[in-house]
Amino acid sequence: MIEFESVSKTFPGGTHAVQDLSLTIPSDQITVIVGPSGCGKTTTLRMINRMLEPSSGRIVWDGKPLKSQRKTTLRRQMGYVIQSGGLFPHRTVVENIGTVPGLLGWDKTKTRKRSMELLASVGLDRGMAERFPAQLSGGQQQRVGVARALAADPLVMLMDEPFSAVDPVVRTDLHEFFLSLQRQISKTIVLITHDIDEAIKLGDQVAILRVGGRLAQAGPPQQLLDEPADAFVEGFVGRDRGYRSLSFLPAAGLHLGEVTVIREAASGGGDGPTLVLDGDARPVGWVDESRAGLVHPIGATFVREEDTLRAALDSALTSPYAIAVAVEPETGRYAGVVTADEILDQVRDRRSGSPESITVQAAEAREEQSLEAQSAVSTAYAQLDDQDPSGSGSPQDQPTRDDEGDADDEAAVADDAPGEPSDAAGADADVERELGPGGASVVEPDVRDGRVDAGEEDQPTQVREAVRDETPPADAPPADDQPTTVRGPAAEQGAPEERRSGLYRTPRSLPHDPEPRG
């Protein structure tokens, strides 16, 4: 732990870089110091390794004042990463990484072995070991800089705007790499940045400095977003701080519904938004029959078990129908959908509940959703094979719908409230359409102004089937050319010989229902 105790730094001429700074930097966590230009961020960092000395106050590291330690000994226990990497241009990558071990007197064999290990740990190929910095991209140079800082296994890492010199795409990759690395090594890290988004994403603790080097507020990122100390902090974090705060609410509690889905190669679509899946049940895009069968981009997808409500809402906002598409971890297969309104309902419920209840709800939801996802994928492959009798649309070793799925359908029917009309009896004739020889008709989700109107039950998407007794017309198109729809349990019981045209089954529980509040 590093403690600043009323530390000030005044340069010749009377310039106050840091004034009366009291700040605690916890061990094994990332503390990000952020603020406008001229607020003393870099000065604060350089006082930690005694490149600069405080004018007043003191800095204590694990109970020992820094002034009581030799500068060279202190600095060799601290890694330092600067903007643009700061690599020695006349040394190769492996020689740059081994700089500090060489200063510590390691033999060449041990130094090279450690350097090659770190090269792999920062995601660079061993073939880059003998390259010079000029032969690397900006992102690769930054990774080498991080590896060099870690070479002697320092207790503390100091990072002065390490990601500011690379483009946004590379910066995002470096952020993910950095967080993944920290989960493995658990170092005490002090990072300087002028980007509040970067600070919120990377920091366990964020300290905001004012111009003149005075501390405005320090605390967890969510606290700064939800409870800014004053107008300066509120303005610095930005007007969209409410949206940013969604990054700290897990998406695990979201309940997923279903929409009509079709194969990528199938023709046509439904009366409303229809989701296109490829042969591996991965979302491809949206088809809207009302606009001449145009295929819209899928927008962003999210992983319910891993992502946050911010990612889920972003997925809905990038969709042409304000419907977020969830996919499975790793495989990217379709898992279900949720509307923007339902996500906002979840935000309201989470913020009105206690943190403890939110944690319990999220854990319970993850377990339940894992089972739902497995069932959905099994059903998907079975029904994709129905659309493509040759079996070319899915791998041969994929699971098919079994008796357990049928039992779930029967149980869902048994759980219906007394007196509730069956799915078959409740379908309106004016919204039914023919699906082919199977005789199934569907009620498509109604989309108005980016919202899905599910009728009386107010579900985000509600698809039902009704079984017809009459024989389909002779000129009806083949069933394989028609869109696949969600298959209702009533249709399955009422027509035992019908073709299984559905791909996913709508959950009986309403996705709109909020979770119990803690």
C-alpha positions as a printed Julia matrix, in Angstrom:
518×3 Matrix{Float64}:
   0.0     0.0     0.0
   1.25    3.47   -0.92
   0.08    6.47    1.11
   0.37   10.15    0.25
   0.22   12.2     3.45
  -0.42   15.91    2.76
   2.07   15.88   -0.11
   2.83   19.08   -2.04
   5.25   19.8    -4.87
   6.23   23.34   -5.82
   8.67   24.0    -8.65
  11.07   26.96   -8.8
   9.14   30.06   -9.72
   6.25   29.22   -7.42
   4.35   26.81   -9.69
   2.25   24.49   -7.55
   2.1    21.11   -9.32
   0.58   19.19   -6.39
  -1.05   20.69   -3.31
  -1.86   18.94   -0.05
  -2.49   15.54   -1.64
  -3.67   12.79    0.7
  -4.38    9.56   -1.13
  -4.16    5.84   -0.34
  -3.22    3.44   -3.16
  -4.33   -0.11   -2.22
  -2.09   -3.11   -2.83
  -2.77   -5.48   -5.73
  -5.24   -3.09   -7.36
  -5.24   -0.61  -10.23
  -5.45    3.02   -9.13
  -6.0     5.44  -12.0
  -5.13    9.12  -11.57
  -7.06   11.25  -14.04
  -7.58   14.94  -14.61
  -7.13   17.81  -17.05
  -3.74   18.89  -18.38
  -1.61   20.6   -15.74
  -3.25   18.97  -12.72
  -0.05   17.22  -11.53
  -0.76   13.64  -12.64
   2.74   12.84  -13.92
   4.36   14.77  -11.07
   2.46   12.59   -8.6
   3.63    9.44  -10.38
   7.29   10.51  -10.44
   7.29   11.2    -6.72
   6.46    7.53   -6.1
   9.81    6.31   -7.47
  11.65    9.44   -6.28
  12.36   10.87   -9.7
  10.94   13.98   -8.01
  10.98   14.76   -4.29
   7.99   16.27   -2.45
   8.33   19.85   -1.24
   6.33   18.93    1.86
   4.5    15.95    3.31
   5.63   12.37    2.91
   4.96    9.21    0.91
   4.88    5.87    2.73
   5.17    2.45    1.08
   4.15   -0.54    3.22
   4.86    1.41    6.4
   8.27    2.74    5.31
   8.82    6.34    4.18
  10.2     6.45    0.65
  12.94    8.84    1.76
  14.41    6.09    3.92
  15.09    3.9     0.86
  17.87    4.24   -1.72
  16.62    5.52   -5.06
  18.24    2.8    -7.17
  16.96    0.01   -4.92
  13.5     1.54   -4.89
  13.3     1.94   -8.66
  14.36   -1.62   -9.36
  11.35   -2.78   -7.35
   9.04   -0.7    -9.53
   8.26   -1.22  -13.19
   7.79    1.9   -15.3
   5.82    2.16  -18.55
   5.66    5.42  -20.47
   3.84    6.72  -23.51
   4.95    5.16  -26.84
   6.79    2.37  -25.02
  10.09    4.22  -24.57
  12.07    1.29  -25.98
  15.79    1.51  -26.72
  15.91    1.76  -30.55
  19.33    0.07  -30.86
  18.27   -3.02  -28.89
  16.18   -5.94  -30.05
  12.86   -6.81  -28.46
  14.34   -9.54  -26.28
  17.19   -7.24  -25.22
  14.76   -4.46  -24.3
  12.71   -6.81  -22.14
  15.84   -8.02  -20.33
  17.05   -4.53  -19.4
  16.24   -4.59  -15.67
  17.23   -8.25  -15.07
  20.59   -7.35  -16.61
  20.98   -4.43  -14.19
  20.15   -6.8   -11.33
  22.99   -9.11  -12.36
  21.01  -12.03  -13.81
  23.02  -14.33  -16.07
  22.28  -14.21  -19.8
  20.55  -17.59  -19.94
  18.12  -16.74  -17.14
  17.51  -13.27  -18.56
  16.72  -14.57  -22.05
  14.44  -17.29  -20.68
  12.5   -14.72  -18.64
  12.3   -12.37  -21.63
  10.91  -15.09  -23.9
   8.32  -16.06  -21.28
   7.14  -12.45  -21.01
   7.07  -12.09  -24.79
   4.5   -14.87  -24.89
   2.59  -13.55  -21.87
   1.96  -10.18  -23.58
   0.64  -11.92  -26.68
   3.6   -11.52  -29.05
   5.06  -14.23  -31.25
   8.49  -15.6   -30.39
   9.58  -14.73  -33.91
   9.55  -11.05  -32.91
  12.3   -11.54  -30.34
  15.11  -10.38  -32.65
  13.25   -7.46  -34.21
  14.04   -3.85  -33.44
  11.41   -1.39  -32.14
  11.17    0.37  -35.51
   9.94   -2.92  -36.99
   6.96   -3.08  -34.61
   3.56   -1.41  -34.66
   2.58    1.05  -31.94
   0.5    -1.56  -30.12
   3.32   -4.1   -30.27
   5.78   -1.57  -28.86
   3.45   -0.91  -25.93
   3.23   -4.63  -25.21
   7.02   -4.87  -25.22
   7.12   -1.89  -22.85
   4.77   -3.68  -20.45
   6.87   -6.86  -20.69
  10.03   -4.89  -19.9
   8.36   -3.36  -16.84
   7.41   -6.85  -15.61
  10.76   -8.5   -16.31
  12.12   -8.38  -12.76
   8.71   -9.17  -11.22
   8.32   -5.73   -9.57
   6.02   -5.13   -6.64
   4.64   -1.91   -8.15
   4.01   -0.8   -11.72
   3.89    2.87  -12.68
   2.24    3.63  -16.03
   2.24    7.13  -17.51
  -0.45    7.32  -20.24
   0.68    3.98  -21.71
  -2.19    3.67  -24.21
  -2.6     7.25  -25.44
  -0.32    6.97  -28.49
  -2.25    4.21  -30.27
  -5.44    4.26  -32.31
  -8.82    3.47  -30.65
  -9.03   -0.09  -31.99
  -5.55   -1.0   -30.73
  -6.26    0.8   -27.47
  -9.33   -1.36  -26.86
  -7.28   -4.51  -27.46
  -4.57   -3.27  -25.1
  -7.17   -2.56  -22.42
  -8.44   -6.13  -22.58
  -4.89   -7.48  -22.56
  -3.96   -5.29  -19.6
  -6.96   -6.35  -17.5
  -6.39  -10.0   -18.34
  -2.73   -9.68  -17.35
  -3.61   -8.0   -14.06
  -5.96  -10.86  -13.18
  -2.95  -13.17  -13.49
  -0.24  -11.13  -11.77
  -2.2    -8.96   -9.26
   0.26   -6.07   -9.08
  -0.1    -2.72   -7.37
  -0.53   -0.46  -10.39
  -0.7     3.32  -10.61
  -1.85    4.46  -14.05
  -2.04    8.02  -15.38
  -4.54    9.03  -18.06
  -6.54   12.04  -19.22
  -9.35    9.81  -20.56
 -12.19    9.33  -18.06
 -13.59    6.38  -20.04
 -10.23    4.62  -19.8
 -10.05    5.38  -16.09
 -13.51    3.95  -15.44
 -12.8     0.83  -17.46
  -9.4     0.01  -15.98
  -9.43    1.34  -12.44
 -10.38   -0.38   -9.22
 -10.0     3.11   -7.75
 -10.08    6.42   -9.63
  -8.6     9.66   -8.28
  -9.63   12.89  -10.02
  -7.27   15.88   -9.67
  -8.12   19.52  -10.29
  -5.85   21.99  -12.04
  -3.28   22.95   -9.44
  -2.87   19.42   -8.14
  -5.68   19.27   -5.6
  -7.64   16.06   -5.12
 -11.27   16.49   -6.15
 -12.55   12.98   -5.39
 -11.24    9.43   -5.1
 -13.14    6.16   -4.94
 -14.47    3.23   -6.96
 -15.52    4.19  -10.51
 -19.2     3.53   -9.87
 -19.18    5.85   -6.86
 -17.76    8.68   -8.95
 -20.45    8.15  -11.57
 -23.35    7.8    -9.14
 -22.25   10.29   -6.48
 -19.96   13.0    -7.9
 -18.57   15.15   -5.1
 -19.15   18.51   -6.78
 -19.86   20.28  -10.06
 -16.26   19.87  -11.26
 -16.36   16.07  -10.89
 -19.83   15.91  -12.4
 -18.68   17.88  -15.42
 -15.47   15.89  -15.77
 -17.14   12.47  -15.82
 -19.59   13.76  -18.44
 -23.34   14.09  -18.91
 -23.64   10.43  -19.96
 -22.41    9.17  -16.59
 -25.71    7.34  -16.08
 -25.06    5.27  -19.21
 -21.46    4.62  -18.16
 -22.62    3.36  -14.77
 -24.41    0.47  -16.5
 -20.93   -1.02  -16.98
 -21.07   -2.1   -13.34
 -24.41   -3.94  -13.53
 -24.16   -7.53  -14.85
 -26.52   -8.66  -17.6
 -26.92  -12.07  -15.97
 -30.37  -11.22  -14.59
 -31.96  -10.52  -17.98
 -34.69  -12.91  -19.12
 -34.55  -13.7   -22.82
 -37.52  -14.07  -25.16
 -37.72  -15.32  -28.74
 -38.44  -14.01  -32.22
 -39.16  -15.7   -35.52
 -35.96  -17.11  -37.01
 -35.11  -18.43  -40.47
 -32.13  -20.03  -42.13
 -29.72  -17.79  -43.95
 -30.57  -19.47  -47.25
 -34.34  -19.44  -46.71
 -36.54  -17.1   -48.72
 -38.94  -14.54  -47.32
 -39.62  -13.5   -43.78
 -42.43  -12.89  -41.33
 -44.84   -9.97  -41.02
 -42.51   -8.38  -38.48
 -38.83   -8.57  -37.6
 -37.35  -11.95  -38.44
 -33.88  -12.99  -37.34
 -31.6   -14.74  -39.85
 -29.34  -17.51  -38.54
 -26.57  -19.29  -40.41
 -26.09  -23.06  -40.48
 -24.42  -22.99  -37.06
 -27.3   -21.06  -35.44
 -25.32  -17.82  -35.29
 -27.2   -14.54  -35.86
 -26.56  -12.94  -39.25
 -29.1   -10.13  -39.67
 -32.73   -9.03  -39.59
 -35.29   -9.53  -42.37
 -38.36   -7.29  -42.58
 -41.03   -8.44  -45.04
 -42.66   -5.01  -44.99
 -39.55   -3.53  -46.61
 -39.21   -5.88  -49.57
 -37.21   -8.48  -47.68
 -34.26   -6.21  -46.91
 -31.63   -7.7   -44.61
 -30.51   -5.27  -41.92
 -27.21   -5.64  -40.01
 -27.54   -7.59  -36.8
 -26.05   -4.75  -34.74
 -23.97   -5.56  -31.68
 -24.64   -8.81  -29.83
 -23.98   -9.52  -26.16
 -23.23  -12.5   -23.93
 -25.69  -12.56  -21.06
 -23.47  -14.61  -18.76
 -20.42  -12.34  -19.21
 -21.45   -8.84  -20.3
 -23.0    -5.88  -18.51
 -26.29   -4.05  -18.93
 -24.36   -1.39  -20.85
 -23.39   -3.98  -23.47
 -26.96   -5.28  -23.6
 -28.44   -1.81  -24.04
 -25.86   -0.98  -26.69
 -26.92   -4.13  -28.53
 -30.53   -2.97  -28.48
 -29.63    0.55  -29.6
 -27.63   -0.73  -32.59
 -30.46   -3.02  -33.68
 -32.95   -1.65  -36.25
 -35.81   -2.82  -34.0
 -34.43   -1.9   -30.56
 -34.1    -5.64  -29.85
 -30.85   -6.9   -28.33
 -29.65  -10.3   -29.53
 -27.91  -12.51  -26.97
 -25.42  -15.18  -28.01
 -23.72  -18.03  -26.22
 -20.2   -17.63  -24.86
 -17.43  -18.9   -27.16
 -19.72  -20.4   -29.83
 -21.64  -17.21  -30.66
 -24.87  -19.17  -31.23
 -28.25  -17.53  -30.83
 -29.51  -17.59  -27.23
 -32.52  -15.26  -27.28
 -33.56  -11.6   -27.42
 -34.5    -8.8   -25.06
 -35.95   -5.37  -25.82
 -34.52   -2.01  -24.8
 -37.55   -1.39  -22.57
 -36.94   -4.63  -20.67
 -33.29   -3.7   -20.16
 -34.32   -0.34  -18.7
 -36.81   -2.13  -16.44
 -33.93   -4.26  -15.21
 -31.84   -1.15  -14.56
 -34.66    0.31  -12.45
 -35.05   -2.9   -10.44
 -31.32   -3.27   -9.88
 -30.88    0.28   -8.64
 -33.82    0.01   -6.29
 -32.49   -3.22   -4.74
 -29.56   -3.78   -2.4
 -26.13   -4.85   -3.75
 -26.42   -8.13   -1.84
 -29.74   -9.05   -3.44
 -28.4    -8.13   -6.86
 -25.45  -10.49   -6.4
 -27.7   -13.37   -5.32
 -30.13  -12.76   -8.17
 -27.32  -12.68  -10.71
 -25.86  -15.97   -9.45
 -29.25  -17.7    -9.57
 -29.94  -16.28  -13.01
 -26.63  -17.55  -14.42
 -27.42  -21.12  -13.33
 -30.93  -21.0   -14.8
 -29.8   -19.36  -18.02
 -27.08  -21.93  -18.64
 -29.73  -24.66  -18.76
 -31.95  -22.54  -21.02
 -29.11  -21.95  -23.46
 -28.27  -25.65  -23.73
 -31.91  -26.48  -24.49
 -32.17  -23.7   -27.08
 -29.1   -24.85  -29.0
 -30.26  -28.48  -29.05
 -33.6   -27.39  -30.45
 -31.92  -25.09  -32.96
 -29.85  -27.82  -34.55
 -32.76  -30.22  -34.74
 -34.96  -27.67  -36.5
 -32.21  -26.44  -38.81
 -31.95  -30.04  -39.99
 -35.72  -29.99  -40.59
 -35.29  -27.03  -42.9
 -32.37  -28.71  -44.7
 -33.14  -32.44  -45.06
 -29.67  -33.06  -46.51
 -28.17  -32.13  -43.14
 -25.66  -29.77  -44.77
 -26.75  -26.87  -42.6
 -25.34  -28.23  -39.34
 -22.57  -30.56  -38.18
 -23.42  -34.25  -38.03
 -22.51  -34.53  -34.38
 -24.85  -31.83  -33.12
 -27.6   -32.79  -30.64
 -31.25  -33.04  -31.68
 -34.47  -32.31  -29.81
 -35.24  -35.18  -27.47
 -37.98  -36.35  -25.18
 -36.84  -33.94  -22.48
 -37.72  -30.96  -24.67
 -41.18  -32.47  -25.36
 -41.69  -33.0   -21.63
 -40.86  -29.33  -21.05
 -43.59  -28.39  -23.54
 -46.15  -30.6   -21.77
 -45.19  -29.17  -18.39
 -45.54  -25.65  -19.74
 -49.1   -26.41  -20.9
 -49.97  -27.94  -17.53
 -48.73  -24.78  -15.78
 -51.14  -22.49  -17.68
 -53.55  -20.6   -15.44
 -57.04  -22.11  -15.12
 -59.42  -20.82  -17.73
 -56.65  -19.46  -19.94
 -57.37  -20.2   -23.61
 -54.96  -22.5   -25.38
 -52.44  -21.14  -27.86
 -54.36  -22.74  -30.71
 -57.69  -21.25  -29.65
 -56.21  -17.85  -28.91
 -54.62  -17.12  -32.29
 -56.34  -14.35  -34.24
 -57.33  -15.24  -37.78
 -56.37  -11.86  -39.21
 -52.7   -12.3   -38.28
 -52.33  -15.94  -39.24
 -50.37  -17.0   -42.28
 -49.8   -20.36  -43.93
 -46.55  -22.2   -43.32
 -47.12  -25.14  -45.67
 -48.26  -28.72  -45.43
 -47.76  -28.76  -41.66
 -50.79  -26.5   -41.34
 -49.23  -24.23  -38.65
 -49.92  -20.54  -38.5
 -48.22  -17.91  -36.38
 -48.89  -14.62  -34.72
 -45.86  -12.5   -35.54
 -44.46   -9.89  -33.15
 -45.81   -6.42  -33.9
 -43.09   -3.75  -34.1
 -44.06   -0.11  -33.78
 -41.53    2.68  -33.36
 -38.73    0.29  -32.47
 -40.79   -1.54  -29.82
 -42.21   -4.99  -29.93
 -45.91   -4.99  -28.98
 -46.89   -8.44  -27.76
 -50.56   -7.74  -27.19
 -52.35   -8.46  -23.93
 -49.44  -10.21  -22.26
 -47.06   -7.35  -23.16
 -44.24   -9.73  -23.96
 -41.32   -8.42  -26.03
 -42.0   -11.09  -28.64
 -44.86  -13.57  -28.66
 -45.19  -16.22  -31.32
 -48.03  -18.75  -31.28
 -49.19  -21.56  -33.49
 -52.69  -22.72  -34.29
 -53.43  -26.1   -35.8
 -55.75  -26.21  -38.79
 -57.84  -29.26  -39.6
 -58.35  -28.46  -43.26
 -56.04  -29.82  -45.92
 -53.6   -27.2   -47.29
 -54.17  -26.04  -50.89
 -52.48  -27.99  -53.62
 -50.44  -25.01  -54.76
 -49.02  -24.31  -51.29
 -45.23  -23.82  -51.35
 -43.0   -26.49  -49.77
 -42.53  -26.18  -46.03
 -38.73  -26.01  -46.32
 -39.02  -22.67  -48.14
 -40.92  -21.05  -45.3
 -39.53  -19.21  -42.28
 -39.02  -21.19  -39.12
 -41.11  -19.96  -36.19
 -41.27  -20.54  -32.5
 -43.29  -23.67  -31.88
 -46.0   -23.58  -29.23
 -46.8   -26.52  -26.97
 -50.53  -26.46  -27.81
 -49.83  -27.01  -31.48
 -47.57  -29.93  -30.61
 -50.29  -31.65  -28.6
 -53.14  -30.86  -31.0
 -51.49  -32.16  -34.16
 -49.21  -35.12  -33.39
 -48.45  -35.69  -37.08
 -47.59  -32.11  -37.97
 -44.17  -31.2   -39.27
 -41.87  -29.74  -36.59
 -41.5   -26.31  -38.11
 -40.4   -24.39  -35.0
 -36.8   -23.65  -34.11
 -37.06  -22.15  -30.64
 -39.72  -22.45  -27.98
 -41.01  -19.32  -26.26
 -40.41  -19.54  -22.48
 -43.61  -19.71  -20.49
 -42.37  -17.18  -17.95
 -42.7   -13.62  -19.15
 -39.29  -12.04  -19.85
 -40.84   -8.73  -18.84
 -41.44   -9.79  -15.24
 -38.88   -8.11  -12.97
 -36.78  -10.15  -10.59
 -37.69  -10.12   -6.9
 -36.25   -7.14   -5.16
 -33.88   -7.58   -2.29
